């Protein structure tokens, strides 16, 4: 009996322990904040006037932007520059970079959607001259390099007639052709005054006949013109013979 009790005590002597629920491991996830760089708004160019560009956003609000570092051609080669800038920018989507406000105007670099820099393209084509105005030293070196390439290639305003001058060279006046004077018609020579004295007609006033009867009575009929007593009144048929 004691042996049985011993065996039973060995088997059932320890109380059965209930399993204790372990707390689930707490996983702490560190909050990660991703800061992406701000995206430049895409604008559309509506007008180009010299170094100023008018852009419009999606809401239709317009803004005038000045491009630093360049002076577009205005006098010499100005017409060609205006046509190129209009075709190059107007209606295109652009991005403004390095935007600053200076003396009441907005300065910014203008880039096309493919990354083309408007100022660099203008200098490379000979449509502008470089000016060290509100640009960093590194960007100024880029602009100078573009201008040097245009100058070496005689592109745009670096070629004739401008030859790099911002003003139009004076135009030489056209030679004036004077038509030859028409040949003058010689005037007829004036007749030399005659040196001959006019023939003196005989003085017939000393002889007078009242009529042809008187002339016949005096034995003077017929009387020829120039003879004493001749008068036109006595020469009826005016043949130069009176009182025929």
For each residue, the residues with C-beta under 8 A, 3 or more apart:
1: 4 5
2: 5 6
3: 6 7
4: 1 7 8
5: 1 2 8 9
6: 2 3 9 10
7: 3 4 10 11
8: 4 5 11 12
9: 5 6 12 13
10: 6 7 13
11: 7 8
12: 8 9
13: 9 10
14:
15:
16:
17:
18:
19:
20:
21:
22:
23: 26
24:
25:
26: 23
27:
28:
29:
30:
31:
32:
33:
34:
35:
36:
37:
38:
39:
40: 95 96 97
41: 57 95 96
42: 93 94 95 113
43: 55 56 57 63 93 94 95 96
44: 55 56 57 91 92 93 94
45: 48 53 54 55 89 90 91 92 94 110
46: 54 55 56 62 90
47: 53 54 90
48: 45 52 53 54 82 85 86 89 90
49: 52 53 54
50: 72 74
51: 66 67 70 71 72 128
52: 48 49 64 65 66 67
53: 45 47 48 49 64 65 66 67 89 94 110 118
54: 45 46 47 48 49 62 63 64 65
55: 43 44 45 46 62 63 65 94 96
56: 43 44 46 60 61 62 63
57: 41 43 44 60 61 63
58:
59:
60: 56 57
61: 56 57
62: 46 54 55 56
63: 43 54 55 56 57 106
64: 52 53 54 105 106
65: 52 53 54 55 96 99 106 107 108 110
66: 51 52 53 105 106 107 108
67: 51 52 53 70 107 108 109 110 118 119
68: 107 109 119 133 134 135
69: 119 130 131 132 133 134 135 139 140 143
70: 51 67 119 122 123 128 129 130 131 143
71: 51 128 129 130 131 166
72: 50 51 78 81 85 122 127 128
73: 76 77 78 80 81 127 128 129 156 157 162 166
74: 50 78 81 166
75: 78 166 167 168
76: 73 157 161 162 165 166 167 168 169
77: 73 80 81 126 127 156 157 162
78: 72 73 74 75 81 82
79: 82 83
80: 73 77 83 84 127 156
81: 72 73 74 77 78 84 85 122 127 128 156 157
82: 48 78 79 85 86
83: 79 80 86 87
84: 80 81 87 88 125 127
85: 48 72 81 82 88 89 122 127
86: 48 82 83 89 90
87: 83 84 90
88: 84 85 92 118 121
89: 45 48 53 85 86 92 94 110 118
90: 45 46 47 48 86 87
91: 44 45
92: 44 45 88 89 112 113
93: 42 43 44 112 113
94: 42 43 44 45 53 55 89 110 111 112 113 118
95: 40 41 42 43 110 111 112 113
96: 40 41 43 55 65 99 108 109 110 111
97: 40 108 109 111
98: 107 108 109
99: 65 96 106 107 108
100: 106 107 108 134
101: 104 105 106 107
102: 105 107 134
103:
104: 101
105: 64 66 101 102
106: 63 64 65 66 99 100 101
107: 65 66 67 68 98 99 100 101 102 134
108: 65 66 67 96 97 98 99 100
109: 67 68 96 97 98 117 118 119 139
110: 45 53 65 67 89 94 95 96 117 118 119
111: 94 95 96 97 115 116 117 118
112: 92 93 94 95 115 116 118
113: 42 92 93 94 95
114:
115: 111 112
116: 111 112 120 121
117: 109 110 111 120 121
118: 53 67 88 89 94 109 110 111 112 121 122
119: 67 68 69 70 109 110 122 123 128 143
120: 116 117 123 124 142 143 146
121: 88 116 117 118 124 125
122: 70 72 81 85 118 119 125 127 128
123: 70 119 120 126 127 128 129 130 143 146 147 150
124: 120 121 146 149 150 155
125: 84 121 122 150 155 156
126: 77 123 150 151 153 154 155 156 157 158 159
127: 72 73 77 80 81 84 85 122 123 156 157
128: 51 70 71 72 73 81 119 122 123
129: 70 71 73 123 147 157 166
130: 69 70 71 123 140 143 144 146 147
131: 69 70 71
132: 69 135 140
133: 68 69
134: 68 69 100 102 107
135: 68 69 132 139 140 143
136: 139 140
137: 140 141
138: 141 142
139: 69 109 135 136 142 143
140: 69 130 132 135 136 137 143 144
141: 137 138 144 145
142: 120 138 139 145 146
143: 69 70 119 120 123 130 135 139 140 146 147
144: 130 140 141 147 148
145: 141 142 148 149
146: 120 123 124 130 142 143 149 150
147: 123 129 130 143 144 150 151
148: 144 145 151 152
149: 124 145 146 152 153
150: 123 124 125 126 146 147 153 155 156 158
151: 126 147 148 154 155 158 164
152: 148 149
153: 126 149 150 158
154: 126 151 158 159
155: 124 125 126 150 151 158 159
156: 73 77 80 81 125 126 127 150 159 162
157: 73 76 77 81 126 127 129 162 164 165 166
158: 126 150 151 153 154 155 162 163 164
159: 126 154 155 156 162 163
160: 163
161: 76 168 169
162: 73 76 77 156 157 158 159 165 166 168 169
163: 158 159 160 169
164: 151 157 158
165: 76 157 162 169
166: 71 73 74 75 76 129 157 162
167: 75 76
168: 75 76 161 162
169: 76 161 162 163 165
170:
171:
172:
173:
174:
175:
176:
177:
178:
179:
180:
181: 184
182:
183:
184: 181
185:
186:
187:
188:
189:
190:
191:
192:
193:
194:
195:
196:
197: 200
198:
199:
200: 197
201: 204 226
202: 226 227 228
203: 206
204: 201 207 226 227 228 229 230 231
205: 208
206: 203 228
207: 204 220 228 229
208: 205 229 231
209: 212 214 215 218 220 223 229 231 234 243
210: 214
211: 214 215 234
212: 209 215 216 221 234 242 243
213: 216 217
214: 209 210 211 217 218
215: 209 211 212 218 220 221 223 229 234 242 243
216: 212 213 219 220 221 243
217: 213 214
218: 209 214 215 229
219: 216
220: 207 209 215 216 223 227 228 229 243
221: 212 215 216 242 243 244
222: 241 242 243 244
223: 209 215 220 227 228 229 230 234 241 242 243
224: 227 230 240 241 242
225: 230 235 240 241 242
226: 201 202 204 230
227: 202 204 220 223 224 230
228: 202 204 206 207 220 223
229: 204 207 208 209 215 218 220 223 242
230: 204 223 224 225 226 227 234 235 242
231: 204 208 209 234 235 242
232: 235 238 242
233:
234: 209 211 212 215 223 230 231 242 243
235: 225 230 231 232 238 239 240 241 242
236:
237:
238: 232 235
239: 235
240: 224 225 235
241: 222 223 224 225 235 244
242: 212 215 221 222 223 224 225 229 230 231 232 234 235
243: 209 212 215 216 220 221 222 223 234
244: 221 222 241
